[in-house]
Amino acid sequence: MLTAHLLSKAFELQTLFENVSFSLNPTERTGLVGPNGCGKTTLMRILAGLEPPSSGHVDHDRNLRIGYLPQGFEIDPSLTIEEIIGRHTGNISNLEAELTATAEALVTQPSALELQARYDELLRRIQAADIGRTAHILTGLGLDDVDPNLLSGRLSGGQQTRLSLALVLLDDPQLLLLDEPTNHLDILMLTWLEGWLINSPCGALIISHDRTFLDRTVNHILEMDPNNHSIREYTGNYTEYVAQRQAEIAHQWSSFTDQQAEIRRMRQDITRTREQAAHTEREASSIRIGGSDYKEPGVKSYRKRVAKKVAKKAKSRQKKLERYLNADERVEKPQMSRKLKLEFSLANHLSHSVIRLKDLSIGYDHENPLISGINLDLHSGQRIALTGPNGCGKTTLLRTIIGQNHAINGEVHLSATAHLGYLAQDQSGLNLDKTPVDMMLAYIPNETEARSFLAYFLFTGDEPLKPISLLSYGQRTRLLLAKLVAEGSNCLLLDEPISHLDIPSRTQFEQALSQFGGAILAVVHDRYFIQRFADEIWWVENGSIRRLTEIMLSEP
């Protein structure tokens, strides 16, 4: 369906990937994984024909329908939702009229290939414009209750992202190129999209950091390796890929260890041989002709010949070692990727009940609160995942707890020993005009220590001195995490803390939270993260909160 031949891409002195080749086939759903900044989005733009490679080329049928969802899809803000959808699906009456005219033309010109192709295309567009199909997609992505006459510019960022995804699906593509399609999707929407992909006949290439989503949707993995600018292919879903990758790394370590032992043995053998040659040479040199040390002249000559042979043997073995070191079969030491190093300080003593919500109602309309009748406690050491449909009030609850919003009714009681640390979803805790070092100097005494501290969060080179406005969203999330650590908070309120983190950073973040001694309440939709992080779930639904011990993760 689509084949990449020896693709390379470089920007000035930075090489993203080189000489990579692979194919995307019908019904094959491929996950494209790798750390942030390795070139995943650039590769996808090249496949979509929006950016040229430095070398190589992409082959596919010129009639292949490619649906591309970028991370920052722009929608005309002056058009209504109905107008935007209509432009993608087309007007059924007009399409049917054109289909009739094309059919009549085919009667007189039955062998006209262009007319046959147009007839097939019109049939496809009529099927794609089916009202029931459109409603099914809009409902699955939570857009069915949005006024179709609303200007798209008035949609929230999450609604615009979901509308963009809906438009791509409505175009009835044969190949999907999806760059972070799970952003702004709640668990019910994620499950719907998983089912849509599984039941669709189209092929797909998907960039996602949602491990559960990848497990359920893909049957093939492409891993971008920034260390050698290459791509590796694996069969299976994400979990199967991880198992294969770990087995490869273990085998490489074993082979590398054996190789190093052989190199040490060869070097020790060369050293012994050289010492033996030197010793024989010294013995030959000590022989004098005449006097009390008189020996036959032939003995001295013989010893020198032996020393020369031994020295020659040592040189031969040295050349053998050099060939061994330069051989293509030589096993390289496995390269470890940079890891986020989060070390939360020991939490100060907390009373048993850190946050108590008593008869709490929250929202912006006293007559219609988002959530009401909340009677819940967050205890010391608890890890709570707060989740539920988009727009149900999760962020509003966190803002009410920290005092940004006023409660409609009820009370929020905080322990006297609670020191709250809040990570906002919109990253509003950052001054974009400052640098990361400037931000850390509020907690760390000097610039040298501030830069060393930021290095734990993967800020290297000149990154600590860049204005925050120039940092990526992933870098900004890491900076906010650094701020929480520096503040010494003992109760963390986290609103979508892993949205912009790649999979390695998410794993490190999970491990760091497991070492945190305080209480945590986190708004999150990542089911993989929830399963490993939460010991209780607060599920928001129909204006109330239910306590669950496990989340419903049934197959789509």
N, C-alpha and C positions, 0 to 999 in steps of 0.2 A: 504493500500500500504506500509506504514512504520509506526511503532508504537514505541514510546519511553516509557519504563517502569521504573519508579522510578529512574531516572538518577540523580546522584550527581557528582559534581566536585569541588575539593579543591586543592589549592596549598599551602603546608605548613600550615600557620595559616589563609589563606584567603579562605573563602568559596564563590564560584561563584553562585552555585545553588544546591539545594538538593531536592530529592524525587519528581522530576517533571515528569509528564506523559502527553502524547498527541499523536495524530495521524495525519498523512498527507495522504490525500485521493486523488484519481484521479480527475482531473479537478479542484481541490481546490487550489487556489493560496493564500498563507499565508504570511503575512508580520511579520517579527520578529523585534520588536522594543524594545528600552531601551537605557539608557545613555551609553556613551563610558565607557568601562572597566567592564561592568556588566557580560560579558561572552558570548555574542552572537556568536562571531567567534569560540570560543572554543566549544560551543554546536553544531555548524554546522559541525565542524571537526569531532566531535564524531559521528554525524549522517552519515557522509561520510565514516566512518570507518578508519579515519586517526589518531585518538587519542582515547585512552580508557577512559571510565568514572571511577570515583573513586568507584562508585557502580551503580547498575542498568544495563539494557541492552537495545539494539535496535533490533527489529524484522522486517524483510522484506523478501520477496521471494528472493532466492539466484540468480535468473535470472533478478532481477529488474535492469534496466539500469538507473544508477544515473549519472547525469551530474553536476559536482561540479566546481564552479568558485571561487577560493580564491581571496583575495585582491592582493596578490603578486604572480601572476601566472608566472612561469619561462618557457621561450621558448628557445630551443636550438639555440644559436646565429649563429651556423655554418651551419644551414639549410636555404634554400630559403623558401619563403612563399609557393611556389607551392609544394615543398617537404613536408612541414609540413601539408598542407591541404590534400595532397595525402595519407599521413600516417593515417589520421583520416578517410577519406572517402573510401580509398581503390581504386585499379585500376579496372575499370568496366570490362575490357576484362578478367582479371584474375578471377574476381568474377563470371562473366557469365559462364566461362569455368568450374569453380568448381560447379556452380549451375547445369549445364548439367550433370556432372558426378554424382552428388548427386541424381538427378532425375532418372538416369539410375539405380543407386543402389536401389532406392526405389521400382522400378518395380519388382525386385527380392526379396526384403525384405520389403514389404508394412507395416508390423507391427513394424518395428524397430523405437523405439521412438527417439533414438539419431539422426538417419538420418532425421526424420521428423523435429526435433528441428533445426538441421543444415540447412535444406532446408529453413525453415521460417526465420532463421537468415540471410542467404545469400540474400533472397528476400528483407529483410529490408535494408541490407547494399547497395544493388544495388539502391534501391530507394533513400537512403541517399546520394549516390555518384552522383546522377543526376546533370548534369552540370547546368541546369537551377535553381535548388534549391540552389546549392552552390553560383551561381552568385547573386541570390535574397538576400541571407544572407550577402554576402560581400558588395553588393551595399547598403543595408540598414544600415550597420555599417560604411560606408564611406571608404571602402577598395578597391573598384572596380578600382580606378585609380592608385593604387600602383603596381609597376612593380612586377609580380609574381616571377621573377628571382632574386629579391633583397634579400640579406641575412637578416634574421629576426633581427639580432643584430644591424642592421642599422636603424631599425624602431624607431620612437620617443616613449617615455613612453606611451603616449595616444594611439598610433597605436598598440603597443604591447598589451595593455589592451583590445582594441577592437578586435584584432585577437584572443586573448584568449577566449573572449566571443563567437566569431564566431565558434571556434573549438568546444566549448561545445554544441552550438546549432546544429552544423553539425553532432554530434554524435547521434542525434535522441533519446534523453533521455526520459524515462518515468517519471522521477522525477528530477526536477532542484533544486539545492542548490546554490543560487547566493548570494555572499557576496559583496555588494556594486557594482552591475552591471552597475550603471549609471555614475560611475566615467569616466571622459573624453568623455562623450557623449554630443553632442550639442542638441539643441531642436528638430531638424529634426530627429536625430538618436533616441532620447528618444521616440518620437512619433511612429517611426517604431517599436522599441522594445515593446512598449505597445501593438501595434496591433498584433505583433507576439505572445506574451504571451496570449492575450485574445483569439486568434483563435487556439492556440495549445491545444491538448487534454491532455497534460502532467500536472502533479501536480507540484507545485513549493513552495519553501520556500525562501523568499527574505529578505535580510538585506539591508535596504536603509534608508537614511535620506532625500530623495526627497519625500516630502509630496504629491505633485501632482502626481508623478509616482505611489506611493502607492494607492492614491485615484482611479486611473484609472485601476490598474491591480489586486489588491488583493480583496478577498471577505471574508477574515478571518484574524484575528490579534492574535499573541502571544506576550504578553508583559512580559519582564523580569523585575522583581522587585528586585533591589539590597538590599533593606531594609530588606526583609525577605527571600531572596534567592529563590523566587518562580516564577512560570509562571502563568499568567492569560490568559484566552481565551475569545475572543470577536468575534461576527459575524458582518461582514460588512467591509467596506473599512476604510481608516485611519480617515477620518472626522467623520464617524459614531462611530468608536472606541473612539475618543476624546470626543464626546458627551456623550457616555456611561460612560466613565471614570470620567468625570466631574460630572455627575449625582451621581455616586457612592461616590465620594469624598464629594459632598454636603450632601448626605444622612448620610455619616459617621460623618461629622462635626455636623450635627443636632442631631444624636444619641449620639455622644460624649458629646455635650453640655447638653442634657437632663440628661445623666448619671451623669455628674459632678454636676448638680443641685440636683439630688437625693442623691448623696454622701454627699453634703453639708447639705441637710435637715437631713439625718440620723445622721451625726456627731453633728449637733446642737441639735437634739433630745436626743442623748446620753449625751451630755454636760449638758442639762437641767435636765435629770433624775439623773445624778450623783450629781448635785448641790442640787436637792431636797432630795436625800438620805443623803447627808452631813448635810443639814439644819435640817432634822428630827433627825439625830443622835446627833447633837449639842443640840437640844431642850431636848432630852431625858437625855443627860449628865448633863444639867443644873438643873434638878429636884433633890432637896435634901429632905431627910426624916427628919421630926422634925423641930422645930423653926417656924418662920413666913412663910417660904416657904414650909411648910409641905403640901404634897399631898399624895394621896393614892399610895402605892408602885406599885399597878397594872398599874397605868398610865405610869410610867417610863418604865416598862417592855413592855407595849403595844407600846409605841413610838419606842422602840428599835427594836421590831419585824417589825414595819412598815418600819423603816429605812433599815433593812436587806432586806426586800422584794423589796424595791425600788432599792437598790444597785444591787440585783440579776437581776432585770429587765434591769438595765443599762448594766450589763455584758452580758446578753443575746442579747441585741441589738448590742453590740460591736462585738460579734461573728457573728451575722447576717451580719454586715457590712463587716467583714473579708471574709465571704463566698461570698458575693457579689463582693468584689474586686478581688477574686481569681477565679471567675466563668469563664468557657470557653466562655460564652456569653458576657463577658465584652468587650466593644467597645474600641479599642485602639485609641489614638490620631492620626489623619492622619499625616504621616511623609512627610515633605516637602523636596524635593530633593535640592541639592546645586544648586545655580543659578549663572550664570555669571553676575557680576555687572560691567557694563560699564557706566561710567559717564564722558562723554566728557566735558571738560571745555568750557566755553563760547567762541565761535569763535571771533577772533579779527575782527574789522570792515573790510568788504570787499567792493570793488567797485562793481557796477552792473555786469560788465563783468569780471569774474575771469580768464577764459581761452578763448582766441579767436584763432580759427584755420582758416587761410586765404589761400585759393588756395593750400592746403597742399597735398602733395603726399608722401607716406611712403613705406618703403620696403628695399630690399637689392640689387635690380637690377634696375638700372636707366631705362632700356628699358621695364621692366615689373614690375611696382610697385604693391604692394599688394592692396593698396587703393589710389585713386587719386581724385583730385578735391574736397577736404574736405573744406567746409565753414560752420563752426558751432561755437556756443558760449555756454559756460557753465556759467550760471549766479549764483549770490549769492543765497543760499538757495535751489538751484535745486538738485534733485536726479535723475541722469541719469543711466539707465541700458544699457551697451554696450554689445550687444550679436549678435550671428550669427554663421555660420558653423565653425567647427574647422579649424585652419590654414588660416583663412581669413585675419588676421592682427590685431586682437584686442589687443593682448599683445604688438605688435610692436607699435601701436598707443600710448599706455600708456608710453612705454619707450621713444618714440620720444618726448612726452610732457615734461617728466622730464629731458630730455637731455642725456639719455643713448645712444640713436640712433640719427643719423643725418637725417634730412628730405631730401628727394630727391628733392622736390620743395616746394615752399610756406613758410609760416611762422607760428610760434607758439608764441602768445603774452600772457604773464602772467601779471596779475595785480600786481602793486608794493606792495600791501598789502597781496598778496597770500603767504601762508606758506604751501607748499605741503607736504602731508604725503603719502608715497607710500608703499603698501603691495604687494610684489611680489608673483606670483603664485608658484615659485620654492623655496620660503622661503629663498631667498638669503640674506635677511637683518639680518641673524643670524650668529654669530661666534660660531661654534659648540664646541669650546674648553672652552668657558666661561660658567658660570652658569647664571640662570635668575637674581639672585641678582647682579652679576657683571654687567650685561647689564643695570639694572635699576639704578645703582650708577652713571651713566652718567647724570641722570636727577633728582635723589633723593639724599639728602645729606648724609644719613647714612643707615646702613644695616637694622636696626629695622624698619625704615619707609619704606624701599624698600620691606621688607617681608610683612608688613601690606598692602602695595599697591598691591603686587602680590596676596594676599589672595582674593582680589576682582575678580581676574581672575582664581580662584579655584586652586591656587598653595598652598598646605598645607603640613604639616609635613616636610620631608627633600627634597621635590621637588624643592624648590627655590635654593637649594645648589647642585643639580645634574648638571653635564655637560649637555649642551643643546643637545649634540649628543645622550644622553640616553633618551630624551623625545620623546613621541609619536608625530606624525604629528599634531594631534589635539591639544596637549599641545603647540607645537611650534606656531600654528596659534594663540592661546590665548596669547602667549608671544608677538607676533608681534602686536596684538591689544593693548596690554598694552603699548608697545613702542609708538604707534601712539597717545594714550591718553596722555602719559607723555610728548611727544614732543609739545603738544598744537597746533597741525596742524589745519588750518581752511579750507583746501581744501584736500579732501581725494581721492586718486586714488587707487582703490582696484581691484586686479587681482585674481578672484576666491576666495574671502575672506571666504566663508563658506564651502569649499570643504571638510575639515576634521572636521567640527563641527557636533555634534549630534543634534537631533531635539530640545531639550530644549535650547541648546546654540544658535542655529540658531534663535529661537524665541526671546531670550534675545538680540541677536545682532540686530535683526530687531527693537526691542523697543529702543535700545540705539541709533541707527542711526536716529530714528524718533525724538530724542531729540537734535541731533547735529544741531547747528545753521549755519554751513558753507555749502560749496558745495561738492557734491559727484559724482564721475564718477566711476562706478563699472562694471567690466567684470563679468558676471554671467549667468548661464544657468538654474538655479533653478526657475521654473515658479511661484511657490508659493511665493518665496522671491520677484521676480520681481513685482508680483501683489500688494504686500503690501508695497514695498519700493519705486518703481519708479513712478515719475510723467511724465516721458518721456523716450522713448526707442530709442537708436541709433542702427538700424539694419544694419549690414554689409552684403552686398550681391553683388556678381559680380563686385568687385573692387570699390564699392561706398558705401556711408552710407545714409540710409533713416531715417527720423525722424518719429516715430510713437507715438501715445498717448496710445495705448494698444497693447499687444502682441497677436498674433494669437494662441489661445489655443483650437482649435477645437478638437473634439474627434478623437482618432486614427481610 
